[in-house]
Amino acid sequence: MTNTPTDTRELRFPDGFLWGAATAAFQIEGAAASREPSIWDTFCATPGKVHGGHTGEVAVDHHRLWRQDVRLMGELGLGAYRFSVSWPRVRSGGIGFYDALVDELLSHGILPCLTLYHWDLPQELEAAGGWPERETAYAFAEYAAQVAQVLADRVELWTTLNEPWCSAFLGYASGVHAPGRTSPADSLRAAHHLNLAHGLAAAALPASAKVGIALNPSAVRPLTGSAADLDAQRRIDALANRIFTGPLLHGAYPQDLLADTKALTDWSFVRPGDEALIHQPLDFLGVNYYTPAVVSAAPDGNGPRADGHGATAHSPWPAADTVAFHQPPGERTDMGWSVDPTGLYDLLMRFTHEAPGLPLLVTENGAAYAPDVHDPARIDYLEAHLATIHRALADGAPVGGYFLWSLMDNFEWSYGYSKRFGIVHVDYETQARTPRSSAHWYARLARTGAMPTGL
Ligand code: FCB
């Protein structure tokens, strides 16, 4: 019997730690005909944008199979479920679906964790200008209040936005996500209006709501310690992280970000008082983490594909053409993303120091692998990342829970159904759900709160 620090049998998580799984409306619901179109419907219908021309029309038919899916979550012993509400569905009068879902979750003892926006902007709002327009932020706050009116009596954990970086920069700069626009200046306007949307919505939610936001902060590392590479790291840190955490946590955009991007915009779309509005009290910060980024200075960059978000001729990084992205050596997932849990550790410790006392939730973490139901590589990935979280907890990070991405295979954005992140396998012909080895592994962890060594 070994008893080394790497013996994960010893890792026990705190009582009350939330063991959850995450999904998002567009990726699982289907039933597109019973709601307004979103920008993702339009994007899917645009030739060449989504792998195989796949769409969200049926997805994994969760809008029909939700009771069965909640029962499965119960069987897996999940304590919490992070789902998103479809804004287009709410506009079509379909909020009752979430009302019933929340009741069903509670009746299985599963804590509902609601995300208001996971990328599915109503197409009509995009036609009116989308996130680069200020009005979209006000519309979002109204929608938040409407959802709260129905659900806030039973839902305690509220996340305003999921990964606003992706909405702003993949949606409006690189164009690999909906709505597929490629204007660096508009992407910065979009980022600000997403921040504003968060602030306005947080202010509109009732006092009983515990409010957070799920960012996908980048663990960005310099290739070397040279001054030029450190400056590349600073630039990307500003565009990936501090453009959000600046106003969210400190009430101001960082000066270096404004200076770096001044050739594109004078930032006059930030009105007096906006930064204070964005700086609402937060009850938790959600951290979504998959892989770190390695950057260096390079006169011509190295092509915008290198950050692993899909094919495009346009960079998602405004005014950072002289930054090159590097693929770290070592193991990769089916997305081509390197497996490196130290990035998650660094981010959790960074926020622990940057925002003392602010509770942290890992709102997404997981990996795509081959379709097989026996998935030891996924178990290894999860085990390594959970061991890292355990280490961060021991070092003082106030991490309150973990939401595995994803409960089940689903529509992986521009990759369509070609990438599988689920701990539950979905047969896309029959919609049959089959828990993978990783689901059984995770169920044991959720039940005991202690890291098992394998099945
Ligand atoms: C995140 C998204 C989520 C899923 C995972 C793999 O960026 O929030 O919807 O696509 O990546």
Residues whose N, C-alpha, C, O or C-beta is under 5 A from the ligand:
A	BS01	FCB	A24 E163
